[in-house]
Amino acid sequence: MQRQVRQGQTSTRRKGKRRDPRVKYFGFTAMQWPFIATLVGNWLFSAAVFAAGKTFWDWTPDAWGIADRLALVIKDAVVAILPGVLGICIVAAQRLDPSMFVGSTPKPNSPVEINTKFILNTFEQFTAYFIANAGLAMYCPIEEARTLPILTGLFVVGRILFWVGYHKNPYLRASASASRSIRPSSPMCG
């Protein structure tokens, strides 16, 4: 059975000039710009949250000796590691589902593989966070002590957003908004 062809239909194809995806603007290809926009958005969001926390939250510890500084760093570390611990619990439950495995290996880009990679990345990031937070605690004055919990909160929010973005598009590994604009088969992702 043949369909009728209507006269006067307009094409849905783009009429504008196509750009070569290899052409660079400021050193980035057109396919890299959504990722750059996400990075800048993340920086602006973090700066806004940090500024708001410093402006509206006034807290100073009772004492600020070395022991007090280390105690705050350890308290913050307990909160910061929660996304990694939660990921471990989720992977432990997912390992009971044989449909996510090929033999004893997780299927590529299956939730269990993504979560396992997330856990590894979270512990790598946590190591850097912990060292930086401890170094900051050693040298910041008592008036700036509230900086440590604010940065810990940003770390936890960042890990959660990374986890969500990783599940939306594991090739991009950025937040969910950018993952919709870049195809998984793009050459920059890999």
C-alpha positions as CSV (number, residue, x, y, z in Angstrom):
1,M,0.0,0.0,0.0
2,Q,1.4,3.3,-1.0
3,R,1.0,6.6,0.8
4,Q,-0.2,9.7,-0.9
5,V,2.3,12.6,-1.3
6,R,0.8,15.9,-0.3
7,Q,1.7,19.0,-2.2
8,G,3.1,22.0,-0.3
9,Q,4.7,20.1,2.5
10,T,7.7,21.8,4.1
11,S,10.9,20.0,4.9
12,T,11.8,19.5,8.5
13,R,15.5,19.6,7.6
14,R,17.6,22.5,8.8
15,K,17.9,25.2,6.2
16,G,20.8,27.0,7.9
17,K,24.5,26.5,7.2
18,R,25.9,23.4,8.8
19,R,29.1,23.7,10.8
20,D,31.9,21.2,10.6
21,P,32.1,19.5,14.0
22,R,35.9,19.6,13.8
23,V,36.1,23.4,13.6
24,K,37.3,24.9,16.8
25,Y,36.2,28.1,18.6
26,F,38.5,29.2,21.3
27,G,40.2,25.8,21.1
28,F,37.0,23.8,21.6
29,T,34.8,21.9,19.0
30,A,31.0,22.5,18.9
31,M,30.6,19.1,20.6
32,Q,32.7,20.2,23.5
33,W,30.9,23.4,24.2
34,P,28.0,21.8,26.2
35,F,30.5,20.2,28.5
36,I,32.4,23.6,29.0
37,A,29.0,25.2,29.7
38,T,28.3,22.6,32.4
39,L,31.7,23.1,34.0
40,V,31.2,26.9,34.1
41,G,27.7,26.4,35.5
42,N,29.1,24.1,38.2
43,W,31.7,26.7,39.1
44,L,29.1,29.4,39.3
45,F,26.7,27.3,41.4
46,S,29.5,26.4,43.8
47,A,30.7,30.0,44.1
48,A,27.1,31.1,44.8
49,V,26.5,28.4,47.4
50,F,29.9,29.2,49.1
51,A,29.2,32.9,49.1
52,A,25.7,32.4,50.5
53,G,27.0,30.1,53.2
54,K,29.7,32.5,54.2
55,T,27.2,35.5,54.2
56,F,24.2,33.9,56.0
57,W,25.8,31.3,58.3
58,D,27.8,32.7,61.2
59,W,29.5,30.0,63.2
60,T,32.8,29.8,65.0
61,P,33.9,26.9,67.2
62,D,34.4,27.4,70.9
63,A,38.1,26.5,70.7
64,W,40.5,26.3,67.7
65,G,43.5,24.4,68.7
66,I,45.1,21.6,66.7
67,A,42.9,18.9,68.2
68,D,39.8,21.0,67.5
69,R,40.8,21.5,63.9
70,L,41.5,17.8,63.4
71,A,38.2,16.9,65.1
72,L,36.3,19.2,62.7
73,V,38.1,17.7,59.7
74,I,37.2,14.1,60.8
75,K,33.5,15.1,61.5
76,D,33.4,16.6,58.0
77,A,35.0,13.5,56.5
78,V,32.4,11.3,58.0
79,V,29.7,13.3,56.2
80,A,31.7,13.5,52.9
81,I,32.2,9.8,52.6
82,L,28.5,9.0,52.8
83,P,27.9,9.0,49.0
84,G,30.7,6.4,48.7
85,V,29.2,4.2,51.5
86,L,25.7,4.5,50.0
87,G,27.2,3.4,46.6
88,I,28.8,0.4,48.3
89,C,25.4,-0.6,49.8
90,I,23.7,-0.2,46.5
91,V,26.3,-2.3,44.6
92,A,26.0,-5.0,47.3
93,A,22.3,-5.2,46.6
94,Q,22.8,-5.1,42.8
95,R,25.3,-8.0,42.9
96,L,22.4,-10.2,43.8
97,D,20.8,-9.6,40.4
98,P,22.3,-12.0,37.8
99,S,20.8,-10.1,34.9
100,M,23.4,-7.4,35.3
101,F,26.3,-9.8,34.7
102,V,27.9,-11.7,31.9
103,G,29.5,-14.6,33.8
104,S,31.2,-12.9,36.7
105,T,31.8,-9.6,34.9
106,P,29.3,-6.7,35.0
107,K,27.6,-5.9,31.7
108,P,29.1,-2.7,30.1
109,N,27.3,0.4,31.3
110,S,25.0,-1.6,33.5
111,P,23.9,0.1,36.8
112,V,26.3,-2.2,38.8
113,E,29.3,-1.3,36.6
114,I,28.5,2.5,36.7
115,N,28.0,2.3,40.5
116,T,31.3,0.4,40.9
117,K,33.1,3.1,38.9
118,F,31.4,5.8,40.9
119,I,32.6,4.2,44.2
120,L,36.2,4.1,42.9
121,N,36.0,7.7,41.7
122,T,34.4,8.8,44.9
123,F,37.2,7.3,47.1
124,E,39.8,8.9,44.8
125,Q,38.1,12.3,45.1
126,F,37.6,11.8,48.8
127,T,41.3,11.3,49.3
128,A,42.1,14.6,47.6
129,Y,39.2,16.3,49.5
130,F,40.4,15.0,52.9
131,I,44.0,16.2,52.4
132,A,42.9,19.6,51.1
133,N,40.4,20.0,53.9
134,A,43.0,19.1,56.6
135,G,45.5,21.5,55.1
136,L,42.9,24.3,55.0
137,A,42.0,23.5,58.6
138,M,45.6,23.8,59.8
139,Y,46.0,27.3,58.4
140,C,42.6,29.0,58.5
141,P,41.8,31.4,61.4
142,I,38.9,30.7,63.7
143,E,36.6,33.2,61.8
144,E,37.0,31.0,58.7
145,A,36.2,27.7,60.4
146,R,32.7,27.7,58.8
147,T,34.4,27.3,55.4
148,L,35.2,23.6,56.1
149,P,31.5,22.4,56.6
150,I,30.4,24.6,53.6
151,L,33.1,22.9,51.4
152,T,32.1,19.5,52.7
153,G,28.4,20.2,51.8
154,L,29.5,21.2,48.3
155,F,31.6,18.0,48.0
156,V,28.6,15.8,48.9
157,V,26.3,17.7,46.5
158,G,28.9,17.4,43.8
159,R,29.2,13.7,44.3
160,I,25.4,13.2,44.2
161,L,25.1,15.2,41.0
162,F,28.0,13.3,39.4
163,W,26.3,10.0,40.3
164,V,23.0,11.2,38.7
165,G,24.8,12.5,35.6
166,Y,26.9,9.3,35.3
167,H,23.6,7.3,35.2
168,K,22.1,9.6,32.6
169,N,25.1,9.4,30.3
170,P,28.1,7.4,31.4
171,Y,30.1,8.6,28.4
172,L,29.9,12.2,29.4
173,R,30.2,11.9,33.2
174,A,28.8,15.4,33.7
175,S,25.5,16.7,35.1
176,A,22.2,15.6,33.7
177,S,21.5,18.8,31.7
178,A,24.6,18.5,29.6
179,S,24.2,14.7,29.0
180,R,21.1,15.3,26.9
181,S,23.0,17.5,24.4
182,I,25.9,15.3,23.6
183,R,25.6,11.9,21.8
184,P,27.4,8.9,23.4
185,S,29.2,8.3,20.1
186,S,30.8,11.7,20.0
187,P,34.6,11.6,19.6
188,M,35.3,13.6,22.8
189,C,33.5,11.1,25.0
190,G,35.3,7.9,25.7
